[in-house]
């Protein structure tokens, strides 16, 4: 111990070498693989720990040859043992071969991206979200709770003896109750959830499949998402509709990067070019934070993807599209404030 306190400059070269060797021997002397009895172990190690298991003999170590063992098998292991990619089908949580998580590049469900950050999404994160929090914030002093909500179901006026003990009725004009308004905080700032773009095929166009193909190609070019065909749910002979066979509409559901890119094109390119455009109707919401508006065929032709190849589409077959914007807001007022901040104009009476 006294040798450790001696300055190194006072030691001779021979003493330095001897001191270094002693220190190396002290650091490498005690290893987990060299423990042979319980007295060498720490008090934290369980007596029946695997560290106390006897080491394999030298003969076992020398005779271990995995290559010769694999060659001596009469039947090879399943092909999935030799494949780098995961199995094609998921065989349950107890199967020995489990697929990697979808975030891994080796997974069959891996989707690369995002490769860019849309300008509208970046503006929402940096500017619009703090502004919406300031506009819609509801303050409750510490230790207080918001007041009780009013009666949501309709009662009976007791003008008839049959009204007694009847259950309350649902809201007027709708089968379901609207969403309850929650206080806006930094945890639930309204944001875009998804956008659904669809086109309904008229009854006269069902007989000609070219309308369906043109509508699907335009929706795919405009939204960057492959359009899906919606079939009829019921059979109606007067309208020549057959269940699960007659095509009624095409739709495309946008999320993430495609959603912001499509909305920015509508706000910055299409809407300013529409002549005498008043804006979206103030009563176009469903009461739960979802708004909808439509674009005529002349407006659909103003999208850059359609305008650059306008001659490829027959003018009479360019479809009109309906755009439904789904947000996380619980009422139409908060949804209109969100879309107004993104540049969508509204006109008429605002219905909440």
ABEGO torsion letter per residue (X at the ends): XAAAABBAAABBAAAAAAAAAAAAAAAAABBAAABABAAABBAABBAABAAABBBBBAAAAAABBAAAAAAABABBBBAAAABABBBABBAEAABABBBBBAABAABAABBBOBABBBAAAAAAAAAAAAAAAAAABBBBBBGBBBBBBBBABBBBAGABAAABGBBBBBBBGBABBBBBBBBBBAAABBBBABBBBBBBBBAAAAABAAAAAAAAAAAAAAAGBBBBBBBBABBBAAAGBBBGABBABBBBBBBEAAAAAAAAAAAAAAAAABBGBAEBBAAABAGAGBBBBBBBAAAAAABAAAAAAAAABBAAABBBBBBBBBBABABAAAAAAAAAAAGBBBBEBBBX
